[in-house]
Amino acid sequence: MDSLVEILAIVMVFGMPVAIYALNVWYRLRRQRQRNEVIVTLAEHGQPVAPELLVEPVPPHADLRRGVIWTMVGLGILGLAAFEQDLDMAGIGGIPLLIGVGYLVLHWLGGRSRTEAGGQ
């Protein structure tokens, strides 16, 4: 019975990220397939295809959301490293922190360019 629990724990630890990734890929492929079916249907009926259908939509605040998530993950690892007094872990925590800061800067710069373009 103990070996079953050990095997199940190993499968769950390594299988869960794979399952999450596979579901994400499956959802994206399904969404792309539906978009392609709409384009084919429009083309078959002689209707014009809107340019918006040809480009994958990007949420307006995608960089902000990614930036906040990566920054918080980095700060969490840095907090754990400070608690454990482990400099190696602090260096590892700096990687997602700086990735998050980069996304936040992209969001900030993108917002500025959109306002400047709208103001002209």
Backbone bond lengths (Angstrom), bond angles and torsions (degrees), N, CA, C in turn:
res aa  C-N    CA-C-N  psi(-1)  N-CA   C-N-CA  omega(-1)  CA-C   N-CA-C  phi
1 M - - - 1.453 - - 1.527 111.10 -
2 D 1.348 115.63 -38.52 1.469 119.04 179.39 1.527 111.44 -65.12
3 S 1.336 115.63 -37.66 1.459 117.70 -179.69 1.529 111.03 -67.56
4 L 1.343 117.53 -32.34 1.450 120.97 177.29 1.535 110.63 -64.56
5 V 1.327 116.51 -41.09 1.458 120.81 178.90 1.528 110.12 -66.19
6 E 1.311 116.90 -40.33 1.463 120.58 178.97 1.527 111.48 -64.79
7 I 1.317 116.28 -44.08 1.461 120.43 179.52 1.527 110.13 -65.50
8 L 1.329 116.75 -43.23 1.458 120.73 178.66 1.530 111.37 -62.62
9 A 1.321 117.38 -39.11 1.468 120.40 178.17 1.523 111.13 -63.88
10 I 1.315 117.01 -42.91 1.465 120.55 179.14 1.523 110.60 -64.88
11 V 1.327 117.06 -43.21 1.462 120.88 179.50 1.531 110.22 -63.28
12 M 1.307 117.50 -40.92 1.467 120.65 -179.63 1.529 111.17 -68.04
13 V 1.324 117.17 -42.22 1.466 119.99 -177.85 1.527 110.66 -64.07
14 F 1.321 116.98 -44.25 1.453 119.69 -177.18 1.532 112.54 -90.96
15 G 1.313 117.81 -22.66 1.451 120.35 -177.55 1.515 114.04 -84.95
16 M 1.329 117.67 -30.26 1.453 120.40 -177.37 1.535 112.78 -63.06
17 P 1.336 120.38 -47.15 1.475 118.31 176.88 1.525 112.25 -61.25
18 V 1.312 117.32 -37.11 1.458 120.61 178.45 1.524 110.14 -65.62
19 A 1.330 117.01 -41.66 1.460 120.78 179.64 1.531 110.83 -66.05
20 I 1.314 117.78 -41.42 1.462 121.37 178.72 1.526 110.01 -63.29
21 Y 1.312 116.66 -44.83 1.467 120.63 178.62 1.523 110.88 -63.05
22 A 1.333 116.99 -42.81 1.464 120.84 -179.52 1.526 110.91 -63.99
23 L 1.325 118.27 -40.13 1.459 120.87 177.17 1.521 111.50 -64.95
24 N 1.320 117.03 -38.40 1.461 121.11 178.27 1.528 110.65 -64.10
25 V 1.312 117.14 -45.42 1.461 121.72 178.85 1.524 110.24 -64.14
26 W 1.320 117.08 -42.80 1.465 121.03 179.26 1.520 110.95 -61.41
27 Y 1.345 118.04 -43.38 1.461 121.51 179.49 1.524 111.16 -63.42
28 R 1.317 117.55 -43.60 1.463 120.42 179.35 1.531 111.40 -64.21
29 L 1.327 117.23 -42.17 1.465 120.44 178.16 1.520 111.55 -64.00
30 R 1.332 116.79 -40.02 1.454 120.86 178.56 1.530 111.00 -63.43
31 R 1.330 115.70 -43.62 1.464 120.14 179.56 1.534 110.53 -64.64
32 Q 1.337 117.14 -41.15 1.468 121.04 178.10 1.526 110.90 -65.25
33 R 1.332 117.12 -39.85 1.463 121.17 179.11 1.535 110.56 -63.56
34 Q 1.340 117.03 -41.20 1.459 119.95 177.80 1.526 111.23 -64.34
35 R 1.317 116.39 -40.52 1.467 120.23 178.40 1.528 109.83 -63.36
36 N 1.324 117.07 -42.40 1.466 120.34 179.05 1.527 111.90 -64.73
37 E 1.340 117.43 -37.24 1.463 120.50 177.86 1.522 110.86 -64.31
38 V 1.322 117.68 -38.96 1.463 121.02 177.86 1.520 109.99 -64.56
39 I 1.327 117.17 -42.68 1.464 120.91 179.88 1.526 110.67 -63.37
40 V 1.328 117.04 -43.16 1.465 120.78 179.36 1.525 110.47 -64.51
41 T 1.337 116.84 -42.02 1.458 120.54 179.02 1.527 111.06 -62.12
42 L 1.322 116.64 -43.74 1.468 120.01 177.68 1.528 111.09 -62.30
43 A 1.323 116.82 -43.02 1.458 120.71 -179.30 1.527 111.25 -65.67
44 E 1.343 117.72 -38.66 1.454 120.90 179.46 1.523 112.26 -64.86
45 H 1.341 116.28 -33.45 1.458 120.27 -178.86 1.528 112.20 -91.08
46 G 1.314 117.36 5.48 1.448 120.96 176.72 1.524 114.36 75.16
47 Q 1.310 117.03 16.32 1.462 121.26 179.37 1.527 109.50 -85.54
48 P 1.335 117.24 148.71 1.469 118.50 176.33 1.529 110.84 -70.40
49 V 1.321 115.52 143.58 1.466 121.48 179.65 1.523 108.04 -93.81
50 A 1.320 115.89 123.93 1.465 120.71 -179.93 1.523 109.64 -68.53
51 P 1.323 118.01 138.95 1.468 120.54 179.60 1.531 112.97 -61.23
52 E 1.337 116.78 -25.12 1.467 119.86 179.62 1.523 112.15 -65.56
53 L 1.340 116.26 -26.50 1.462 119.58 179.27 1.526 112.27 -73.46
54 L 1.322 117.11 -23.10 1.462 120.50 -176.56 1.531 112.53 -83.77
55 V 1.322 117.35 -15.66 1.463 121.50 -177.42 1.522 108.85 -113.74
56 E 1.323 116.52 135.11 1.457 120.78 177.80 1.521 109.48 -68.11
57 P 1.341 117.56 126.42 1.465 119.18 -178.42 1.527 111.34 -69.40
58 V 1.337 115.46 141.85 1.462 121.97 177.80 1.527 107.25 -115.38
59 P 1.328 118.23 125.33 1.460 119.45 178.48 1.525 110.39 -58.10
60 P 1.341 118.25 144.42 1.461 120.39 -175.03 1.526 114.06 -64.22
61 H 1.315 117.31 -27.75 1.461 119.62 -177.34 1.529 111.84 -112.19
62 A 1.333 117.21 31.05 1.464 120.80 -177.88 1.524 111.33 -64.68
63 D 1.354 117.05 -41.53 1.465 119.49 179.85 1.518 111.34 -66.73
64 L 1.323 117.26 -36.61 1.466 120.34 179.08 1.516 110.42 -65.01
65 R 1.337 116.40 -46.14 1.461 119.70 -179.26 1.525 111.41 -63.46
66 R 1.330 116.49 -46.17 1.461 119.61 178.84 1.528 111.15 -62.91
67 G 1.332 115.72 -39.98 1.461 119.94 -179.57 1.510 112.23 -63.50
68 V 1.320 116.69 -43.14 1.464 120.04 179.85 1.526 110.17 -66.14
69 I 1.331 117.18 -43.18 1.466 120.00 -178.99 1.524 110.70 -63.55
70 W 1.344 117.76 -50.10 1.461 120.46 -179.18 1.534 111.70 -62.75
71 T 1.343 116.50 -39.81 1.460 119.55 179.64 1.524 110.55 -64.20
72 M 1.322 117.66 -43.03 1.465 120.39 -179.60 1.529 111.73 -67.75
73 V 1.328 116.91 -36.51 1.474 119.09 176.18 1.528 109.46 -63.48
74 G 1.337 116.60 -44.44 1.461 120.22 178.62 1.518 112.18 -62.76
75 L 1.331 116.76 -42.59 1.466 119.87 178.56 1.527 111.18 -66.21
76 G 1.324 116.63 -35.68 1.463 119.80 176.89 1.526 112.01 -63.78
77 I 1.323 116.27 -43.47 1.467 119.88 178.21 1.520 110.15 -66.97
78 L 1.339 116.75 -39.90 1.467 119.73 177.31 1.529 111.32 -64.34
79 G 1.331 117.00 -38.55 1.463 120.11 176.83 1.519 111.74 -63.94
80 L 1.324 116.61 -41.95 1.465 120.19 176.49 1.519 110.62 -64.82
81 A 1.330 116.66 -39.56 1.467 120.12 178.94 1.519 110.93 -65.34
82 A 1.333 117.63 -37.52 1.462 120.24 177.40 1.528 110.55 -67.27
83 F 1.327 116.18 -38.38 1.457 120.43 178.91 1.526 110.80 -66.64
84 E 1.316 116.28 -41.02 1.469 121.36 -179.27 1.531 111.98 -85.91
85 Q 1.325 118.22 -9.93 1.461 124.36 -176.49 1.532 110.68 55.47
86 D 1.325 114.65 52.21 1.456 121.92 -177.27 1.536 108.49 -118.99
87 L 1.336 116.36 108.94 1.462 120.35 -177.65 1.525 112.47 -70.84
88 D 1.325 117.74 -31.33 1.464 119.74 178.34 1.531 110.61 -64.14
89 M 1.324 116.38 -42.78 1.453 120.32 178.69 1.533 110.65 -67.27
90 A 1.321 117.03 -32.71 1.459 120.40 177.27 1.527 110.48 -65.04
91 G 1.306 116.59 -38.25 1.470 120.04 176.52 1.511 111.75 -65.53
92 I 1.320 116.40 -38.50 1.462 120.72 177.48 1.525 109.83 -67.62
93 G 1.324 117.63 -38.17 1.466 121.17 178.92 1.511 112.79 -67.44
94 G 1.319 117.23 -24.14 1.458 119.81 179.04 1.515 112.83 -69.77
95 I 1.331 117.18 -24.52 1.467 120.31 -178.49 1.535 111.30 -65.95
96 P 1.349 119.51 -55.84 1.475 117.30 178.39 1.528 112.45 -66.70
97 L 1.329 117.23 -28.56 1.461 119.82 177.22 1.524 110.91 -61.90
98 L 1.327 116.68 -47.18 1.461 119.84 -179.34 1.530 112.22 -71.42
99 I 1.332 117.58 -31.94 1.463 119.87 173.84 1.521 109.34 -62.36
100 G 1.329 116.67 -43.92 1.459 120.86 178.36 1.515 112.37 -63.01
101 V 1.324 116.68 -41.54 1.462 120.19 178.01 1.532 109.62 -63.40
102 G 1.321 116.96 -38.14 1.460 120.51 177.44 1.521 111.70 -62.14
103 Y 1.335 117.94 -43.52 1.456 120.87 177.33 1.533 111.16 -64.51
104 L 1.338 116.80 -38.58 1.465 119.22 178.48 1.525 110.97 -65.17
105 V 1.330 116.99 -38.65 1.465 120.25 176.93 1.527 109.78 -65.34
106 L 1.346 117.94 -41.24 1.464 120.67 176.92 1.520 111.24 -60.45
107 H 1.329 116.49 -41.03 1.459 119.78 178.33 1.524 110.36 -63.94
108 W 1.311 116.36 -43.47 1.460 120.77 -179.15 1.527 110.83 -64.51
109 L 1.339 116.48 -45.44 1.463 119.72 179.41 1.528 111.55 -67.02
110 G 1.313 117.50 -37.92 1.456 120.66 177.89 1.513 111.65 -64.86
111 G 1.318 117.70 -38.66 1.458 121.40 177.76 1.515 111.38 -66.15
112 R 1.340 116.46 -38.57 1.465 120.08 178.86 1.522 110.64 -66.61
113 S 1.338 116.82 -41.12 1.462 118.49 -178.42 1.534 111.14 -69.02
114 R 1.339 117.41 -33.91 1.461 120.20 177.65 1.533 110.70 -67.87
115 T 1.344 116.78 -38.57 1.469 118.75 179.42 1.515 110.41 -69.85
116 E 1.328 117.38 -39.37 1.473 119.73 -179.73 1.526 109.79 -66.64
117 A 1.324 117.62 -38.69 1.470 120.73 -179.90 1.525 110.11 -69.23
118 G 1.326 117.66 -36.19 1.461 120.50 179.63 1.507 112.35 -73.82
119 G 1.330 117.15 -27.70 1.469 120.60 -177.36 1.499 113.06 -79.48
120 Q 1.338 119.04 -16.57 1.458 120.71 -176.93 1.485 112.98 -86.97
